[in-house]
């Protein structure tokens, strides 16, 4: 089994690790010339941003070719998933492959302009993340089929929200305070090579809005103007080094 994943703060990687198999980071392969993969089971795990799959995930799904007896897609989310998984299934079909099983998984939401991390952690028991993760893993083990669904109003709502938000320049609103010690962790956890370090961290215009740089800064030096919480989040089942290994694409430039 091969599982492709994209992660900012570790939620989707934690799920991918629980599912098992050969784990492949999407940022590390998205620019490859050959994106043809064959295995008995192939899956994709990613977070849902603004009711949609992240841009880097969509780019990957538009280029990749899967050959497998069974395929699945899992979207982790914290607020409302919209019809993200329905749209992912449509994207796969458009590009000549399929997802037999598509499911959402409610987890801690790390999007600081909307959610307080402390409250999200406190809500974990009612989110039933553990139970639903176990159910999804069992479904995959049993090769269950599940087609994503969405009412017409929800499809319209998803299209409006996901179409209205453009993340490329999102990082231009970040504030880097004097606690920045130029350790470059932010640039190493960035999946889009959007951060350079000189006197402090500087941001370009191809942000993924994953907030990995914000949440993983050891000095808590990167902030959003409208953040709801000063607390930060990394899934406890994932280490900082795992995030760096998954997202650091600056190695390509060395």
Residue, then its C-alpha position, 0 to 999 in steps of 0.5 A: x500500500x502507498x499513501x500520499x499525504x500533505x501536512x502542515x501541522x501534522x494532522x494528516x501525517x498522523x492519519x497516514x501513519x496510522x493507516x500505514x504502508x509506504x508514505x510519500x509526501x506530496x510536496x516532495x514529488x509534485x514536481x516530478x516528471x513521472x507521477x505514475x504509481x502502481x500498487x494494490x492499494x493507493x491512498x491520499x490524505x490531506x487537510x481541507x482548506x476553505x472547503x477544498x483540497x489545498x492547491x498543491x494537492x489539487x496540482x498533484x491529483x491533476x498530474x498523477x496516474x494511479x493504478x491500483x485495485x483499491x483507492x481512497x482519499x481522506x480529508x481532515x478538517x476542523x470546521x465544515x468540510x463542504x463538498x471537498x471530497x466530492x470534488x476530489x472524486x470528480x477531479x480523479x475521474x476527470x484525470x482518468x482514475x478513481x477514488x473508491x472510498x472518500x471520507x472526511x475526518x474531524x480533527x483539531x482545526x489550526x486555522x488561527x483567524x477562526x479558531x482558538x487552539x485551546x478550545x479546539x483541544x478541549x473539544x477533542x473528545x466530542x470530535x471523536x477523532x480516535x473513534x472515527x480514525x479507527x473506523x476509517x482504517x477498518x473501512x480501508x482494511x475491508x476495502x469498503x466503497x464510499x462515494x462522497x455526497x453533497x446537496x445542491x445548496x452545499x455544492x453551491x456554498x462550497x463553490x462560492x467559498x473555495x472560489x473566493x479565497x486566494x491564498x497565494x499572497x496570504x503570508x504577506x499579512x504575517x507579522x514577524x516580531x523581534x523574537x525571530x532568531x533566524x533559525x530557518x525552521x519556518x523555511x524548512x517546514x514551508x511546502x512551497x519554498x515561500x520563505x527566505x531568511x535574511x535579517x528575519x523571515x521574509x515571505x513571497x507570493x505562493x503561500x499554501x496557507x498551511x500555517x506550518x511556519x506559524x505553528x512550528x516557529x520555536x520562538x513563536x515569532x510569526x503571527x497573524x494580524x487577526x489570530x484568535x490564539x497565541x497558542x500553537x499546534x502540532x499533532x502529538x503523534x508527529x515530530x518537527x523533524x517529520x514535518x521538515x522531512x515532508x515539506x522541505x523542498x529547499x534541498x532541491x536548490x542546494 
